[in-house]
Amino acid sequence: MEQLLYQPPVSLTKTFGQMRIQKIVATMAIMKRSMVLGLILAISFFLRIYRLDIPQNYIFDEVYHVPTIRAFSQNNPAAFDVYAQAPEPNTAYDWLHPPLAKLIQAGSVLIFGDNSFGWRFPSAVFGTLATLAVYFLAVTMTKKTNVGLLAAGIFSLDNLQLTMSRIAMNDIFVTTFILFALAFFYKGLSFAKAKVSPYWYFVLTGLFAGLAISTKHSAVLLYPIFALQGLFLIKGLSFANAKVSPYRYLYLIFIPPLIYLLSFSQFWLQGHSFRQFVDLHKQIYWYQTKSPAVLIATATHSYQSAAWQWPFLIRPVWFHVDYQPETIANIYNLGNPVIFWLGLVAVVELIKGLSFANAKVSPYWYFLISYLGLWLPFLASPRIMFLHHYLPALSVLTVILAIWLEKLSKKVITLIIFIIIITFIFFYPVNTAIPLPTQWLKYWFWLPGWR
C-alpha cells in the first residue's frame, strides 16, 4: 500500500524559509555590530594603556591623589586626617573627595606595585568602560545601534577623555558612573508602561548614582536632572510617555547614601566613629565654601578656565613637560576641537528640533537636560576650575553629536569621522608625552589660549 506523506503548502515552506533567512541575517547583523563595538573598545584600551607609565613622576593633581592611594593601599589612617602632615614635599593627602576611586586605584597598586603604571591602570580601564557607557546610553535612548557605535567611536577619539584616562585622578571614574546612572534612569522610565515592573532599573540608577557621588561630590548634579524629569512626569510631558510611581524614586533617595557610607568602609574598619565622619565632612564643606573666601579672590592658576569657556575649548591644561636638548615631551589636557565645536552645532540642531509644546514626542529632551545639567551649574562656582570638569557633560555631548551626524549622508559622516580621527592622531603625541622636535610645538597651538 502506498504510504502517504504530508506535503506542506508551498507558501508555508517559503514562509519558514524566509523566517530562517531573516533570523540568520539578524544574527549576522548583531555579530557585526558587536565586532565593531569590540574593536572600538580594544583600540580605545590600547591607546590608553600604551606608555601609560610615562612619566614615572607625579603629574598635575597626582600630587594629591597618589599619596592618598598609597596610604589606602597601606591602610594608613592619615589619608582621612585633615591635619596630617604632607607625606612628601609639595604633596598632600586628598581627603576632600570621597574615597571610592582611590580605593580602586589602591587595589591596582597592590596588584601591579607602587609605580606609575599601578597608579594609572584603573583610569585606563574606566576610560574604556566610559566608552561602553556612552554606547549603552545612546542605544538606550535612541534604540539605534548605529548611533551608539557612532557615539562610542567619537567619545573614544576625544583627546580630553584620552588624557583623563591616563592620569591617577577621579574624573574618568565619576563620568563612567554618571553615564550608567543616566542610562538606567531613562530605561526605568521608558519601561514604566510595561507590565513587568522596572523597579530594578531604579535600583541600578540609585546604585550608580551612589557610586558616582562616592567618587566625586559634583555627581549630586544628577539629582536636579532626575528632579526636572520628575516635573515633566507630573505635568504629563514625559518623553517616556509613561506614568512612573513616585515610590520608585525612593530608590534614588535611600540607595546612594548607603553606597556612600559603604565607600568609607576602610574608614570604619580603622576604628573611626560616626562623629569623626561628620567632622570630616564639616571640614570638606568648610573648605569648599567658607575657607577659600580669601583664596577665591586671590588664588589663580596659569591654566584655570571659566565654565563658559569649556565648550569652546579656549583654555586647556598643561599637565607635564619634559625638556630635552632637541626634543620636548608634553602631556597637554586638550580636547579634540572637531568634537567640541561640532558638538555645539549638534546642540543647536537638537534644540531646533525639539517640540516645546509637546515634550513627550522627543526623548532628546533628556539629552539636553543632562548636558546642560552637568555643565551649567559650574557657571556659578567661585572656585578655580579646569577643562577636565567638563568631561561628564562632554560625554553626553558626544551622544548628541552622534544623533545629529546619523541624520546626515554617509559621505558626510565618513568625512567628519575621518577628520575627527586625523585630529585625534595629530594631538595624540602632546597628550601622551611622546618626544617631538622642540620647534614643532608651535603647530599644536591653534588658539592664543592654548599656549
N, C-alpha and C positions, 0 to 999 in steps of 0.2 A: 504494500500500500504506500502510495506516495506521501512522504512526510511534508506537511505544510509548515512553512516558516513565516513568521510575521515580518512583513516588509513595511517599515515606517514611511510615511509620506515623504516625498522628495523635499517639500517645503520645510518640514520639520528637521530633516537631515541638514539642510542648508543653514537653518537657524542655529542648530547646535554647532555646526562648523564655524559660523560667523562669530558665535559667542566665544568659542575656543580661541579663534584668531584674535579677537578683541582683548581677551584676557592675556594672551601672550604679549600683544603689543603694549598693553598697560603695564605689565610686569617689566618689560624691557625699558619702558619709559621711566619707571620708578628706579630701576637699576642704574640707568644713565644719569638721572638727577642725583642719586646717591653717590655715584662715582665722581661727579663734578663737585659736589659738596665736600667729599672726602679729599679730593685734590686741592681744593681751596684751603681746607684746614691743614693738610700736610705741608703745603708750601708756606702757609702762614706760620706754622710752628717752626719750620726750618729757618725762616728768615729771622725769627725772634730768638732762636737759640744759637744761631751762628755767631761765634766770637762773643758770646754772652759774658764771658769772664773778663772782657777788656772794657774799661781799665780795671785793674785789681784794687784800686783805691776807692774811697767813697766818692760818689758824685751827687751833687745837689743835696736834697733832703735825706740822702742815705746817712748823713752825719747824725741824724736823729733816729732814723728807723733801724739801722743796722746795730748800733749799740743796744737798742731795746730788743731786737731779735735775738742777739747774743745772750742777753740777760734772761729772756724767756727760755732759751734752749738750756740754760744752766739753772733754771728755777731760782733765779736771783730776784728777791722781792724789791730790789732797788728800782726796778722798771716801773713800779707803781708808786714810788715815793717822790712826791712833788719836790721835796727838799734834798734829794740825793745828789751827791757830788758828781760832776761830769766824769764819766769813765775814762775819757781820753781828752786831750786838748782839742778845743774847737768842736766838741760834740756835746750832746745832751740826750737824756732819756726822753722818749716820746710818750708821755702819759696823757697828752692832750687828746689823742684819738683812741677810740675803742680798740681792743686787742686782737680781734679775730684775724685780720690779715697777717699781723706779725706772728701770731701763733702758728699759722700755716707756714710762714717763712721759717720759723724756728724749727718746725718739723723737717723742712728741707735741709737746714744746717746740720741737724742730727744725722741725716742720711748722707749728704754729699760733703759735709765738713764746713768749717767756719771759713769760707772763702767767697770770692765774688760770685762764682757760679752758684754756690749754695744759697747765697742771699737772694739771687735774682731768678732762679729757676721757676719758682711758683708764679712769678709775674708773666713769664713766657707761656706757661700753661694756661693761666687765666686770660691772657691776651688772645689765645686760640679759642678758649671757651666763650669769650665775649663775641667773637665772630660767629660762633654757633648760635649764641643767644640772639644776635641780630637776625640771623636766618629764621629762628623759631618765632620771634616777634613778628617779622614781616609776613611769614606764611600764616600765622595765627590770625593776623589782622586782615590780610588781603585774600586768603585762600588761593594764592598763586605761588607755586614753587619757583617760577621764573623770577618773580620779584624778590623772593627770598634769596635765591642764588645771586642775583644782581647786588642786593644789599650786603650780603656776606662778602662778596668779592670786593665791593667798594670799600667796606669798612676795613678789610684786611690790607688794603692798599693805602690806607691813610697813615701818614708819617708820624702824626701825633700819637695815634694808637700804637704804632710800632715802638716809639721811644718809651712810652709809658709801660710797655710790655717787657722792657729790658732794663728796668730800674727797680730797686727794692723799696717801692713806695706802695701806697694802698689804693690809688685811684683806679687802676685797672680791675681790682677786686670789686670795689663798690659799683663800678659800671656794669660788670657782669651780673651781679646780684640784682641791680635795678632793672636791667633788661628782662630777666626772668620774672621778676615781680610784675612788671607791666604786662608781659605776655599772659601770665596766668590769671591776672585780674580781668583782662579782657575776655579770656577764654571762659572764665566763670560767668561773665555777663552774657556772652553770646550763647552759652549752653543753658541759660536760665529758663528758656522757653521749652526745653526738652523735658520728657517725663523723668529721665534719670537725673537725680539731684546732683548739681555741680558743686556741692559744698566743698569737696576736696580740692577744687581749684582755688577756692578762697583760703583753704588751709595752706596750700602751696604758696599763694600770694603772701600770706602772713609770714610763712617760713622765710621766703627770700627777702621780704621787706625787713624782717628781723636780722637776717644775715648782712644785709646792706647797712643797716643802722649800726650793727655791731662792728662794722668796718670803718665807717666814717659817719659822723653825726649829720652831715649835709644830706644824707639819704632820707631824712624826715620830709624832704621836699616831695616824696611820694604821696604823703597824706593830703596835701592840697589837690594833687592830681586826682586821687581817689575821691576826695570830697566833692570836687567840681563835677565829676562824673555822677556822683550821687545826686547832685542837684538836677542834672539832666534827667535822671530817672524820676525824681519827684515831680518834675514839670512835664513828664511824659514825652521828653525829647530824646529819649535814649537811642543812640545809634545802634545799640544791641537789639533794639526793638523787642524788649522783654522786661517784665517786672521782676525785680530781684527782692527777695525777702530781706528786710533790714537786719534780721538776725544774723545773716551771713557776714555782715560787716563786723560782727563781734570777733571773728577770727583775726581781723586786722587790728583789733584793739588789744586782745589778750596774748596772741602768739608772739608778736615782735618783742614786747618787754620780757617775755620768758626766754626767748633766744638771746636777748641782750644780757640778761643775768647769767645765762649759761656760758656766754663768751668770756666771762670773768672767772671761769672755773679755776684757773691757776691761782687767781687772787684769793678765792675762797679756800682752796686747798692749802695755801700758805698760812692760813690761820687768821686772815683779816676779817674784821667784823663788818656788819652792815653799816654801822656808824662810820667806819673808815671809808666804806664805799660811797656813802653820802658826802663825806668830807672831800673825797677826791673829786666828785662831780661839782661840788661847790667851787673848788679851785678851777676846774675846767670852765665853768660858767663865768667866774670872776675874770679869768684870763681872757675869755672871748669877748666880754662885754665891758667890764669895769677897768681892769688893769691896763689895757692898752690905750686908755684915754689920751695920755701924753704921746705914746708911741704912734698912735694913729695920725696925730697931727705932724709928727716929725720924722718918723721912720720911713725909709724908702729902700727900694731895691732897683738895681740897674735894669732889670728885665721884668719888673712888675707891669701889669696892664689892667685897665679897667674892663669890666664885664662887657660893656658895649663894643669894645674893640675886638673881642674874641671871634665873632662870626666873620669879621673882615680880615682876620689873620694879620693884624697890624704889628703886634709885638710878641715874637716867640721868646724862648728862654734858652740861654747858653748854659748847658749843664756841665760841660767839661771841655778842656782844651789841653793839648799836648804839643808844645812847640819843639821841633827838631831843626837842625841846621837848614835843611832844604824842604822839609815837609811839615804839615800841620794836621793834627787829628782832632776832630770835634765831635761832641755829642750836642746837637742843636735840636731842641724840642720844638720842631716846626711841623705844622700840619701840611697835608697835601693841598696846595692852593686851588687846584682844579675842583677838588671835592668841596672845600669850604665855600668857594664863590659860586659854583653851580648849585650847591645846596641851597643858597639863599634864593636863587632863581626858582628852584623847586618849591620852596616855602611860599613864595608869592603866587606861583601857579596853583598850589594846593588851596590857598586862601580864596583865590578867584573861583575855584571850582566848588567851594563849599556852599551849601544852602543854609542861609541864616534863618530862613523862615521855617524850615523843617529839618532839624539836625539829624533825625533818625535815618535819613536817606543816605548818609555817608558815615562810615566808620572812621574816616580820615580825621574827623574831629579829634579823636583820641590821640592821633599823632601830633596834631597841632598843640593840644593841651599839654601833652607830655614834653614836647620840645621846649615850649615856652616855660612850662613849669619847672624844668630842670635848668633853665638859663636865667630868666628874668629876675628871680629873687636875688641873684648876686649883684644886680644893679644897685641894690640898697645897702650892700655891705660896705662898711667903712675900712675894712682891713686890707692889708696888702694881698693882692691876688695875682694869679698867674694863668697862663693859657691852659694848662692842664686841668683847671677846674671846669673847663668847658667840655671835657671828654664825655660825661654821661649824655649831655644834650646833643653832642656830635653824633653819638651812636644812633639816636633817633633820627637825626638829620639825614644820615645815610639811607635810612629806610624811605624817608620822604623823597630823597633824590632818586632812589631806585623806582619808586612808584611813577615818578614823572618820566624817567627815561624809558620805562616799559611801554609808554604810550607813543613813543617816537618810532620812526622807521628803523629797521635792523641795521641799515647802513650808518645812520646817525649814532645809534647805540654803540656799534662796533668802533666807530671813530672816537667817540668820547671815552670809552673804556680803554682804547689804545693810548690816548693822551694821558689818562689817569695812570696807566702802567708806566709809561715813559717818565712822567713826572715823579712817580714813586721811586723808580730806579735812579733818577737823577739826584734826588735828595738823600737816598739811602746811605751813601758814604758819610755825609755830615750828620746823620742820625746815629751812626754806629761806630764812630771813632776810627774809620778807615783812613790811613795816612794819604794825604794828597799834596801835590806841589803847592807851596805857600802862595804863589802868585795866582793860583786858580780860585782861591777862596772868594774873590770878588764876584764870581759868576753866580754864586748862590744868594747874593744879597739883592733880591729883586726890588725891595722897598726900603726906604730910609730907616724905618723902624726895625728892620731885620738885622741891623749892624749891632 
